[in-house]
Amino acid sequence: MSKFKKAVLDTSLFRRSYVICLFCSNISFVLIPAYLVLVFLFFWGVFLMIYNEYKHHTVEKTRYGLWLLAFVLTALVTVLTHLASSFLYNAYNFIMVLHLAMCFFVFYSIHTEKHLNFRRELYSVCRFIVYCSTVLGILGLAFLMAEISFEVLWFKFIVYENRFDGMFVNPNQLGFINVVAIFCSHMLIKKDFIAISGRERVSRIWIGSCVAVNAISLLLCDSNGAMLLMIGYAIFFVIYKMFGSESKFSVKQIVLKSAACLAAGVVIVSSLFFIRNITQAGFVQIMSSASASKIVSSDSLTDQIVHDEAVVTFEHENKNLDSGRITLWKQAATLFVQNPILGIGRGNIFEYGNRLFENGIKFSDSYGILAPIMTDFHNGYITILVCSGVIGFVLFCIFGLRFFKHITVHVFRDNSLHESVLPCMYAFMCSYLIYSCLEVGLLFNVNFMVIFFWLILGYISCFLEKYEPHRTLGTFVLFGRTFRRSLL
């Protein structure tokens, strides 16, 4: 087999390329070329998905794959029932079906690939994110301290609506990447992970710099969703540390450990928000002092006006706690009743919104020509319910609950995981499931937030395959064919 053909058929190489490209699509100055490359990578992924199914029967080997396949087929039926929509919306609907299938049968189905050292692949992704986020974070903070903020095309560098966004498209995306970078740094200090992956340990200077820079950026971007993700990650990891060391507990131990987890949660929440307020106030003071020292003008009143307008407070301009999400969710309820069984399809949210609401879906006007693609409800679960209906939502929940139940049992039963990355990934998964209640994530979007989640889910599934080998679960017969029971 030639090197070129081997590279084309390398699913691991594709996953790394796809994730890195989507990461780069969040960076303002490379967003456009990143999306151009993404088009090519998307077709490569579709080809690999079809090839692997033909050669290796990926769907049949995927754990709980029956529910995922049923979900994809349901999404396809939904698309076919809305063919009256325009060509643009139909095309996007079909692309979204392919995206769903790729999430399930290229990223989540990592455990079906024999002889793959998934830790080596994970190491490569983590190392890239740590290096890249650290360098970009340092550049962003340096520009901020130098009070350099500018706008190119529709991208606002460094400051976006009074919030720090650095080199990224907006503060929410920056916040998510900050948390992911800290999460990757945590995994890169795990001894078992480094040993089994067969790679050299990333320098502690890089790890420390990454954590420090991304923590500061997270505090300055003022993203409540990202803060929730970070808090959730810390709390779920504390819960693992409390309950993951022993297989059995007395009632007294359970009560005491639960109280300790609750106390730790309160401390984590209050501390992080207190530190965020202090950090933001500190940076405002530093920048204000620097600005005041630079003012040289004969008209002191004009100087004061200019200075006041230039002050960045790192707080939301929108003072509503929900940031308009409640209005979005009410509109989602109206769209849901249009077709509650099969849903309306991801590509029809914008069109149906324009039909039913005078001003369309809230915030859709801020996306310009990309509104048909970008319009969303900022809640992954509601988006699934509206787009795929009750049938699709139930199928997705069955898969999710089965996966969560089985991996939870093993995470808390195996007391040899302290130097493993599994507890880290489990804590991130749990936190992300809560985070998806407030942000564009979980499934129906082609972005880094969604793909990274399914990549982590795929790595977790490799541990599940280790704990529950398919050969020990038996088989079942359907339509005269024998299938693995793990498919259910």
ROGUPA-584873 format. One line per field, with one value per residue (C-alpha): chain; residue in three letters; residue number from 0; x, y, z. Coordinates in nm, 3 decimals, always signed. Each point is the difference from the previous one (the first is absolute). Layout:
N
unit = A,...
code = ALA,...
pos = NUM,...
east = X,...
north = Y,...
up = Z,...
END
This chain:
488
unit = A,A,A,A,A,A,A,A,A,A,A,A,A,A,A,A,A,A,A,A,A,A,A,A,A,A,A,A,A,A,A,A,A,A,A,A,A,A,A,A,A,A,A,A,A,A,A,A,A,A,A,A,A,A,A,A,A,A,A,A,A,A,A,A,A,A,A,A,A,A,A,A,A,A,A,A,A,A,A,A,A,A,A,A,A,A,A,A,A,A,A,A,A,A,A,A,A,A,A,A,A,A,A,A,A,A,A,A,A,A,A,A,A,A,A,A,A,A,A,A,A,A,A,A,A,A,A,A,A,A,A,A,A,A,A,A,A,A,A,A,A,A,A,A,A,A,A,A,A,A,A,A,A,A,A,A,A,A,A,A,A,A,A,A,A,A,A,A,A,A,A,A,A,A,A,A,A,A,A,A,A,A,A,A,A,A,A,A,A,A,A,A,A,A,A,A,A,A,A,A,A,A,A,A,A,A,A,A,A,A,A,A,A,A,A,A,A,A,A,A,A,A,A,A,A,A,A,A,A,A,A,A,A,A,A,A,A,A,A,A,A,A,A,A,A,A,A,A,A,A,A,A,A,A,A,A,A,A,A,A,A,A,A,A,A,A,A,A,A,A,A,A,A,A,A,A,A,A,A,A,A,A,A,A,A,A,A,A,A,A,A,A,A,A,A,A,A,A,A,A,A,A,A,A,A,A,A,A,A,A,A,A,A,A,A,A,A,A,A,A,A,A,A,A,A,A,A,A,A,A,A,A,A,A,A,A,A,A,A,A,A,A,A,A,A,A,A,A,A,A,A,A,A,A,A,A,A,A,A,A,A,A,A,A,A,A,A,A,A,A,A,A,A,A,A,A,A,A,A,A,A,A,A,A,A,A,A,A,A,A,A,A,A,A,A,A,A,A,A,A,A,A,A,A,A,A,A,A,A,A,A,A,A,A,A,A,A,A,A,A,A,A,A,A,A,A,A,A,A,A,A,A,A,A,A,A,A,A,A,A,A,A,A,A,A,A,A,A,A,A,A,A,A,A,A,A,A,A,A,A,A,A,A,A,A,A,A,A,A,A,A,A,A,A,A,A,A,A,A,A,A,A,A,A,A,A,A,A
code = MET,SER,LYS,PHE,LYS,LYS,ALA,VAL,LEU,ASP,THR,SER,LEU,PHE,ARG,ARG,SER,TYR,VAL,ILE,CYS,LEU,PHE,CYS,SER,ASN,ILE,SER,PHE,VAL,LEU,ILE,PRO,ALA,TYR,LEU,VAL,LEU,VAL,PHE,LEU,PHE,PHE,TRP,GLY,VAL,PHE,LEU,MET,ILE,TYR,ASN,GLU,TYR,LYS,HIS,HIS,THR,VAL,GLU,LYS,THR,ARG,TYR,GLY,LEU,TRP,LEU,LEU,ALA,PHE,VAL,LEU,THR,ALA,LEU,VAL,THR,VAL,LEU,THR,HIS,LEU,ALA,SER,SER,PHE,LEU,TYR,ASN,ALA,TYR,ASN,PHE,ILE,MET,VAL,LEU,HIS,LEU,ALA,MET,CYS,PHE,PHE,VAL,PHE,TYR,SER,ILE,HIS,THR,GLU,LYS,HIS,LEU,ASN,PHE,ARG,ARG,GLU,LEU,TYR,SER,VAL,CYS,ARG,PHE,ILE,VAL,TYR,CYS,SER,THR,VAL,LEU,GLY,ILE,LEU,GLY,LEU,ALA,PHE,LEU,MET,ALA,GLU,ILE,SER,PHE,GLU,VAL,LEU,TRP,PHE,LYS,PHE,ILE,VAL,TYR,GLU,ASN,ARG,PHE,ASP,GLY,MET,PHE,VAL,ASN,PRO,ASN,GLN,LEU,GLY,PHE,ILE,ASN,VAL,VAL,ALA,ILE,PHE,CYS,SER,HIS,MET,LEU,ILE,LYS,LYS,ASP,PHE,ILE,ALA,ILE,SER,GLY,ARG,GLU,ARG,VAL,SER,ARG,ILE,TRP,ILE,GLY,SER,CYS,VAL,ALA,VAL,ASN,ALA,ILE,SER,LEU,LEU,LEU,CYS,ASP,SER,ASN,GLY,ALA,MET,LEU,LEU,MET,ILE,GLY,TYR,ALA,ILE,PHE,PHE,VAL,ILE,TYR,LYS,MET,PHE,GLY,SER,GLU,SER,LYS,PHE,SER,VAL,LYS,GLN,ILE,VAL,LEU,LYS,SER,ALA,ALA,CYS,LEU,ALA,ALA,GLY,VAL,VAL,ILE,VAL,SER,SER,LEU,PHE,PHE,ILE,ARG,ASN,ILE,THR,GLN,ALA,GLY,PHE,VAL,GLN,ILE,MET,SER,SER,ALA,SER,ALA,SER,LYS,ILE,VAL,SER,SER,ASP,SER,LEU,THR,ASP,GLN,ILE,VAL,HIS,ASP,GLU,ALA,VAL,VAL,THR,PHE,GLU,HIS,GLU,ASN,LYS,ASN,LEU,ASP,SER,GLY,ARG,ILE,THR,LEU,TRP,LYS,GLN,ALA,ALA,THR,LEU,PHE,VAL,GLN,ASN,PRO,ILE,LEU,GLY,ILE,GLY,ARG,GLY,ASN,ILE,PHE,GLU,TYR,GLY,ASN,ARG,LEU,PHE,GLU,ASN,GLY,ILE,LYS,PHE,SER,ASP,SER,TYR,GLY,ILE,LEU,ALA,PRO,ILE,MET,THR,ASP,PHE,HIS,ASN,GLY,TYR,ILE,THR,ILE,LEU,VAL,CYS,SER,GLY,VAL,ILE,GLY,PHE,VAL,LEU,PHE,CYS,ILE,PHE,GLY,LEU,ARG,PHE,PHE,LYS,HIS,ILE,THR,VAL,HIS,VAL,PHE,ARG,ASP,ASN,SER,LEU,HIS,GLU,SER,VAL,LEU,PRO,CYS,MET,TYR,ALA,PHE,MET,CYS,SER,TYR,LEU,ILE,TYR,SER,CYS,LEU,GLU,VAL,GLY,LEU,LEU,PHE,ASN,VAL,ASN,PHE,MET,VAL,ILE,PHE,PHE,TRP,LEU,ILE,LEU,GLY,TYR,ILE,SER,CYS,PHE,LEU,GLU,LYS,TYR,GLU,PRO,HIS,ARG,THR,LEU,GLY,THR,PHE,VAL,LEU,PHE,GLY,ARG,THR,PHE,ARG,ARG,SER,LEU,LEU
pos = 0,1,2,3,4,5,6,7,8,9,10,11,12,13,14,15,16,17,18,19,20,21,22,23,24,25,26,27,28,29,30,31,32,33,34,35,36,37,38,39,40,41,42,43,44,45,46,47,48,49,50,51,52,53,54,55,56,57,58,59,60,61,62,63,64,65,66,67,68,69,70,71,72,73,74,75,76,77,78,79,80,81,82,83,84,85,86,87,88,89,90,91,92,93,94,95,96,97,98,99,100,101,102,103,104,105,106,107,108,109,110,111,112,113,114,115,116,117,118,119,120,121,122,123,124,125,126,127,128,129,130,131,132,133,134,135,136,137,138,139,140,141,142,143,144,145,146,147,148,149,150,151,152,153,154,155,156,157,158,159,160,161,162,163,164,165,166,167,168,169,170,171,172,173,174,175,176,177,178,179,180,181,182,183,184,185,186,187,188,189,190,191,192,193,194,195,196,197,198,199,200,201,202,203,204,205,206,207,208,209,210,211,212,213,214,215,216,217,218,219,220,221,222,223,224,225,226,227,228,229,230,231,232,233,234,235,236,237,238,239,240,241,242,243,244,245,246,247,248,249,250,251,252,253,254,255,256,257,258,259,260,261,262,263,264,265,266,267,268,269,270,271,272,273,274,275,276,277,278,279,280,281,282,283,284,285,286,287,288,289,290,291,292,293,294,295,296,297,298,299,300,301,302,303,304,305,306,307,308,309,310,311,312,313,314,315,316,317,318,319,320,321,322,323,324,325,326,327,328,329,330,331,332,333,334,335,336,337,338,339,340,341,342,343,344,345,346,347,348,349,350,351,352,353,354,355,356,357,358,359,360,361,362,363,364,365,366,367,368,369,370,371,372,373,374,375,376,377,378,379,380,381,382,383,384,385,386,387,388,389,390,391,392,393,394,395,396,397,398,399,400,401,402,403,404,405,406,407,408,409,410,411,412,413,414,415,416,417,418,419,420,421,422,423,424,425,426,427,428,429,430,431,432,433,434,435,436,437,438,439,440,441,442,443,444,445,446,447,448,449,450,451,452,453,454,455,456,457,458,459,460,461,462,463,464,465,466,467,468,469,470,471,472,473,474,475,476,477,478,479,480,481,482,483,484,485,486,487
east = +0.000,+0.141,+0.063,-0.267,-0.266,+0.101,-0.040,-0.339,-0.129,+0.143,-0.306,+0.214,+0.180,-0.337,-0.133,+0.305,-0.012,-0.373,+0.021,+0.300,-0.174,-0.315,+0.217,+0.159,-0.346,-0.044,+0.308,-0.098,+0.293,-0.012,-0.375,-0.062,+0.286,-0.086,-0.355,+0.127,+0.221,-0.291,-0.204,+0.267,+0.035,-0.377,-0.011,+0.303,-0.186,-0.311,+0.215,+0.172,-0.333,-0.137,+0.326,+0.031,-0.361,+0.052,+0.333,-0.034,-0.377,+0.051,-0.368,-0.045,+0.305,-0.088,-0.110,-0.367,+0.023,-0.357,-0.139,+0.241,-0.084,-0.371,+0.061,+0.178,-0.279,-0.259,+0.188,+0.004,-0.377,-0.045,+0.198,-0.209,-0.325,+0.115,+0.111,-0.236,+0.262,+0.245,+0.307,+0.232,-0.185,-0.032,+0.371,+0.085,-0.238,+0.174,+0.342,-0.120,-0.107,+0.350,+0.144,-0.207,+0.115,+0.362,-0.027,-0.136,+0.192,+0.336,+0.058,-0.203,+0.074,+0.375,-0.035,-0.078,+0.347,+0.233,+0.365,-0.057,+0.193,-0.269,+0.211,+0.261,-0.269,-0.142,+0.350,+0.051,-0.328,+0.068,+0.351,-0.117,-0.274,+0.238,+0.268,-0.238,-0.230,+0.299,+0.166,-0.328,-0.090,+0.332,-0.042,-0.356,+0.094,+0.301,-0.222,-0.250,+0.263,+0.129,-0.361,+0.005,-0.344,-0.110,-0.258,+0.063,-0.302,-0.252,+0.263,+0.063,+0.347,+0.085,-0.323,-0.348,-0.301,+0.194,+0.134,+0.342,+0.007,+0.372,+0.076,-0.325,-0.332,-0.199,+0.034,-0.216,+0.222,+0.308,-0.143,-0.071,+0.351,+0.147,-0.175,+0.097,+0.364,-0.002,-0.166,+0.267,+0.274,-0.147,+0.011,+0.357,+0.131,-0.145,+0.283,-0.191,-0.112,+0.354,+0.144,-0.256,-0.014,+0.374,+0.061,+0.224,-0.150,-0.091,+0.218,-0.142,+0.082,-0.240,-0.263,+0.027,-0.004,-0.302,-0.199,+0.092,-0.064,-0.326,-0.126,+0.054,-0.167,-0.294,-0.049,+0.023,-0.226,-0.291,-0.165,-0.244,-0.038,+0.375,+0.015,-0.275,+0.203,+0.313,-0.190,-0.175,+0.329,+0.156,-0.304,-0.042,+0.370,-0.030,-0.296,+0.215,+0.282,-0.247,-0.184,+0.239,+0.257,-0.203,-0.259,-0.227,-0.104,-0.201,-0.301,+0.202,+0.284,-0.245,-0.158,+0.337,+0.148,-0.315,+0.018,+0.367,-0.081,-0.275,+0.236,+0.270,-0.252,-0.102,+0.365,+0.084,-0.296,+0.043,+0.378,-0.004,-0.259,+0.181,+0.331,-0.166,-0.131,+0.336,+0.189,-0.231,+0.017,+0.378,+0.044,-0.239,+0.205,+0.331,-0.127,-0.164,+0.321,+0.198,-0.250,-0.001,+0.379,-0.012,-0.253,+0.166,-0.243,-0.078,-0.369,-0.034,-0.376,+0.047,+0.275,-0.231,-0.278,+0.237,+0.143,-0.343,-0.108,+0.315,-0.041,-0.064,-0.176,-0.007,-0.370,-0.301,-0.163,-0.319,-0.080,-0.268,+0.117,-0.139,+0.152,-0.317,-0.009,-0.347,-0.143,+0.180,-0.139,-0.355,+0.041,+0.134,-0.319,-0.205,+0.208,-0.017,-0.381,+0.023,+0.124,+0.046,+0.044,+0.283,+0.113,+0.066,+0.365,+0.303,+0.003,-0.359,+0.033,+0.073,-0.271,-0.272,+0.102,-0.054,-0.341,-0.125,+0.164,-0.008,+0.374,+0.104,+0.201,+0.164,+0.360,-0.029,+0.043,+0.346,+0.130,-0.054,+0.014,+0.097,-0.328,-0.154,+0.300,+0.084,-0.347,-0.035,-0.184,+0.310,-0.111,+0.117,-0.293,-0.268,+0.168,-0.012,-0.366,-0.103,+0.212,-0.061,-0.330,-0.105,+0.113,+0.353,+0.025,-0.105,+0.247,+0.281,-0.093,-0.003,+0.352,+0.119,-0.147,+0.134,+0.348,+0.001,-0.126,+0.260,+0.305,-0.100,-0.005,+0.355,+0.143,-0.104,+0.066,+0.360,+0.232,+0.308,-0.093,+0.166,+0.277,-0.228,-0.169,-0.339,-0.113,+0.098,-0.198,-0.294,-0.008,+0.019,-0.280,-0.230,+0.075,-0.051,-0.345,-0.100,+0.183,-0.205,-0.312,+0.134,+0.218,+0.016,+0.118,-0.074,-0.088,-0.172,+0.290,+0.317,+0.240,+0.284,-0.231,-0.197,+0.281,+0.226,-0.279,-0.049,+0.375,+0.020,-0.303,+0.183,+0.308,-0.219,-0.167,+0.343,+0.014,-0.354,+0.108,+0.283,-0.234,-0.278,+0.152,-0.266,+0.079,-0.117,-0.339,-0.137,-0.203,-0.358,-0.182,-0.195,-0.153,+0.194,+0.337,+0.217,+0.119,+0.210,-0.206,+0.222,-0.185,-0.295
north = +0.000,+0.340,+0.268,+0.222,-0.272,-0.092,+0.363,+0.032,-0.309,+0.106,+0.080,+0.114,+0.253,+0.127,+0.046,+0.196,+0.216,+0.065,+0.096,+0.228,+0.166,+0.064,+0.136,+0.241,+0.104,+0.174,+0.217,+0.327,+0.045,-0.357,-0.066,+0.039,-0.225,-0.250,-0.035,-0.039,-0.287,-0.137,-0.053,-0.235,-0.174,-0.048,-0.194,-0.199,-0.093,-0.106,-0.217,-0.164,-0.061,-0.180,-0.187,-0.120,-0.116,-0.194,-0.154,-0.033,+0.025,+0.287,+0.048,-0.362,+0.022,+0.336,-0.025,+0.098,+0.069,-0.117,+0.308,+0.230,-0.154,+0.038,+0.364,+0.066,-0.172,+0.204,+0.320,-0.109,-0.060,+0.347,+0.150,-0.187,+0.125,+0.362,-0.007,+0.289,+0.229,+0.185,-0.169,+0.176,-0.132,-0.350,-0.009,+0.106,-0.262,-0.277,+0.130,-0.011,-0.364,-0.084,+0.197,-0.204,-0.325,+0.116,+0.093,-0.347,-0.228,+0.175,+0.176,-0.192,-0.336,+0.020,-0.317,-0.201,+0.065,-0.290,+0.061,+0.374,+0.156,+0.256,+0.154,+0.101,+0.169,+0.172,+0.112,+0.167,+0.189,+0.109,+0.117,+0.209,+0.165,+0.074,+0.156,+0.194,+0.135,+0.112,+0.193,+0.160,+0.082,+0.175,+0.201,+0.097,+0.111,+0.192,+0.191,+0.063,+0.144,+0.215,+0.115,-0.110,-0.096,+0.004,-0.133,-0.175,-0.090,-0.113,-0.127,+0.199,-0.075,+0.011,+0.165,-0.110,+0.187,+0.105,-0.354,-0.151,-0.232,+0.012,-0.155,-0.197,+0.067,+0.077,-0.026,-0.314,-0.195,+0.132,-0.112,-0.350,-0.037,+0.131,-0.278,-0.263,+0.111,-0.031,-0.342,-0.112,+0.127,-0.207,-0.314,+0.067,-0.027,-0.349,-0.255,-0.296,+0.207,+0.105,-0.349,-0.189,+0.261,-0.044,+0.373,+0.241,+0.199,+0.358,+0.246,+0.111,+0.356,-0.036,-0.164,+0.270,+0.279,-0.153,-0.024,+0.353,+0.171,-0.182,+0.054,+0.377,+0.001,-0.197,+0.254,+0.299,-0.134,+0.003,-0.307,-0.142,-0.318,-0.061,+0.072,-0.258,-0.252,+0.068,-0.017,-0.320,-0.160,+0.082,-0.119,-0.329,-0.072,+0.063,-0.239,-0.264,+0.055,-0.041,-0.308,-0.161,-0.134,-0.282,-0.245,+0.004,+0.269,-0.001,+0.230,+0.226,+0.024,+0.083,+0.279,+0.145,-0.018,+0.151,+0.287,+0.047,+0.010,+0.256,+0.216,-0.031,+0.102,+0.310,+0.096,-0.057,+0.205,+0.290,+0.006,+0.002,+0.278,+0.202,-0.045,+0.097,+0.325,+0.081,-0.080,+0.211,+0.292,-0.033,+0.009,+0.297,+0.187,-0.082,+0.101,+0.316,+0.106,-0.064,+0.198,+0.291,+0.028,+0.025,+0.281,+0.316,+0.273,+0.360,-0.073,-0.210,-0.044,-0.150,-0.220,-0.135,-0.074,-0.189,-0.190,-0.098,-0.131,-0.211,-0.182,-0.374,-0.160,-0.363,-0.030,-0.089,+0.299,-0.203,+0.002,-0.270,-0.315,-0.223,+0.218,-0.042,-0.380,-0.015,+0.180,-0.247,-0.297,+0.139,+0.032,-0.356,-0.121,+0.165,-0.168,-0.336,-0.018,+0.042,-0.358,-0.160,-0.357,+0.029,+0.358,+0.270,-0.070,+0.209,+0.194,+0.121,+0.184,+0.333,-0.034,-0.112,+0.277,+0.261,-0.145,-0.011,+0.302,+0.359,+0.052,-0.362,-0.201,+0.222,+0.094,-0.141,+0.349,+0.022,-0.286,+0.178,-0.228,-0.294,+0.020,-0.315,-0.200,+0.173,+0.054,-0.219,-0.027,-0.001,-0.324,-0.329,-0.202,+0.240,+0.014,-0.381,-0.004,+0.265,-0.133,-0.376,-0.006,-0.227,-0.316,+0.125,+0.147,-0.329,-0.200,+0.238,-0.018,-0.381,-0.003,+0.265,-0.163,-0.345,+0.133,+0.216,-0.281,-0.253,+0.227,+0.147,-0.345,-0.072,+0.343,-0.031,-0.373,-0.008,+0.137,-0.002,+0.305,+0.275,+0.051,-0.072,+0.257,-0.173,+0.191,+0.326,-0.084,-0.123,+0.326,+0.203,-0.204,+0.053,+0.372,+0.035,-0.158,+0.280,+0.264,-0.103,+0.134,+0.353,-0.014,-0.107,-0.355,-0.370,-0.092,+0.220,+0.233,-0.047,+0.166,-0.073,-0.016,-0.290,-0.199,+0.019,-0.144,-0.298,-0.050,-0.023,-0.229,-0.222,-0.022,-0.083,-0.274,-0.164,-0.046,-0.139,-0.252,-0.101,-0.048,-0.167,-0.188,-0.065,-0.371,-0.030,+0.162,-0.260,+0.047,+0.036,-0.086,+0.256,-0.063,-0.323,+0.166,-0.029,+0.320,+0.086,+0.076,+0.305,+0.157,+0.044
up = +0.000,-0.104,+0.263,-0.154,+0.009,+0.353,+0.108,-0.171,+0.180,+0.338,+0.209,+0.292,-0.222,-0.121,+0.354,+0.108,-0.313,+0.035,+0.368,-0.058,-0.295,+0.204,+0.282,-0.249,-0.124,+0.338,-0.060,-0.165,-0.239,-0.139,+0.012,-0.373,-0.121,+0.275,-0.130,-0.357,+0.115,+0.204,-0.318,-0.132,+0.338,+0.025,-0.328,+0.113,+0.318,-0.191,-0.227,+0.299,+0.169,-0.305,-0.063,+0.361,+0.003,-0.324,+0.109,+0.376,+0.074,+0.242,+0.082,+0.106,+0.228,+0.156,+0.363,+0.024,-0.374,-0.066,+0.176,-0.182,-0.338,+0.076,+0.089,-0.331,-0.195,+0.189,-0.087,-0.364,+0.005,+0.151,-0.288,-0.258,+0.156,-0.041,-0.363,-0.073,+0.151,-0.224,-0.147,+0.247,+0.304,-0.146,-0.079,+0.355,+0.140,-0.197,+0.108,+0.360,-0.037,-0.125,+0.292,+0.246,-0.156,+0.010,+0.370,+0.075,-0.234,-0.042,+0.333,+0.258,-0.164,+0.070,+0.207,-0.315,-0.148,+0.073,+0.086,+0.054,+0.287,+0.077,+0.277,-0.257,-0.207,+0.309,+0.100,-0.340,+0.025,+0.360,-0.079,-0.295,+0.206,+0.290,-0.225,-0.225,+0.273,+0.209,-0.285,-0.111,+0.361,+0.060,-0.321,+0.093,+0.352,-0.133,-0.245,+0.278,+0.235,-0.286,-0.055,-0.362,-0.124,-0.362,-0.246,-0.331,-0.216,+0.263,+0.247,+0.316,+0.134,+0.372,+0.122,-0.108,+0.143,+0.310,+0.060,-0.068,-0.300,-0.085,-0.336,-0.010,-0.171,+0.315,+0.380,+0.031,-0.239,+0.179,+0.334,-0.124,-0.142,+0.327,+0.193,-0.258,+0.021,+0.381,-0.033,-0.250,+0.230,+0.281,-0.214,-0.112,+0.356,+0.049,+0.022,-0.145,-0.297,-0.091,+0.057,-0.210,-0.277,-0.049,-0.038,+0.188,+0.284,-0.088,+0.189,+0.335,-0.103,-0.293,+0.220,+0.268,-0.258,-0.172,+0.322,+0.112,-0.336,-0.069,+0.356,-0.034,-0.343,+0.139,+0.278,-0.237,-0.277,+0.250,-0.154,+0.253,-0.206,+0.000,+0.374,+0.051,-0.204,+0.208,+0.330,-0.106,-0.100,+0.337,+0.199,-0.189,+0.039,+0.375,+0.010,-0.170,+0.248,+0.287,-0.123,-0.248,+0.244,+0.155,-0.127,+0.304,+0.247,+0.319,+0.034,+0.228,-0.253,-0.279,+0.206,+0.103,-0.350,-0.151,+0.250,-0.084,-0.375,+0.064,+0.205,-0.266,-0.266,+0.193,+0.050,-0.367,-0.126,+0.239,-0.042,-0.379,-0.026,+0.267,-0.181,-0.329,+0.148,+0.157,-0.323,-0.214,+0.243,+0.018,-0.378,-0.026,+0.259,-0.168,-0.343,+0.135,+0.170,-0.317,-0.207,+0.242,-0.016,-0.380,-0.021,-0.122,-0.102,+0.079,+0.036,+0.316,-0.045,-0.347,+0.135,+0.272,-0.249,-0.229,+0.294,+0.131,-0.339,-0.029,+0.329,-0.033,+0.299,-0.128,+0.082,-0.214,-0.167,+0.030,+0.371,-0.024,+0.179,-0.278,-0.278,-0.207,+0.025,+0.156,-0.302,-0.227,+0.191,-0.021,-0.375,-0.008,+0.171,-0.275,-0.270,+0.178,-0.021,-0.380,-0.028,+0.343,-0.126,-0.253,+0.053,-0.258,-0.086,+0.089,-0.325,+0.039,+0.331,-0.167,-0.267,+0.242,+0.239,-0.269,-0.077,+0.359,+0.163,-0.118,+0.050,-0.044,+0.253,+0.260,-0.083,-0.355,-0.145,+0.158,-0.219,-0.334,-0.304,+0.225,+0.192,-0.161,+0.126,+0.328,+0.148,+0.308,+0.333,+0.223,+0.159,-0.146,+0.136,-0.121,-0.341,-0.026,+0.108,-0.253,-0.287,+0.039,+0.189,+0.282,-0.183,-0.057,+0.349,+0.163,-0.211,+0.093,+0.369,-0.005,-0.143,+0.245,+0.309,-0.089,-0.067,+0.314,+0.223,-0.113,+0.009,+0.338,+0.156,-0.116,+0.083,+0.364,+0.029,-0.128,+0.270,-0.223,-0.208,+0.201,-0.258,-0.295,-0.225,+0.028,+0.314,-0.170,-0.313,+0.207,+0.199,-0.322,-0.157,+0.300,+0.012,-0.376,+0.024,+0.237,-0.205,-0.305,+0.172,-0.058,-0.310,-0.365,+0.048,+0.026,-0.359,-0.259,-0.083,-0.202,+0.241,+0.240,+0.304,-0.146,-0.163,+0.305,+0.215,-0.233,-0.021,+0.380,+0.002,-0.248,+0.221,+0.300,-0.203,-0.044,+0.378,-0.005,-0.262,+0.234,+0.297,-0.199,-0.297,-0.262,-0.005,+0.362,-0.069,-0.240,-0.317,-0.119,-0.322,-0.202,-0.344,-0.023,+0.065,+0.311,+0.164,+0.303,+0.310,+0.059,-0.296,+0.236
END
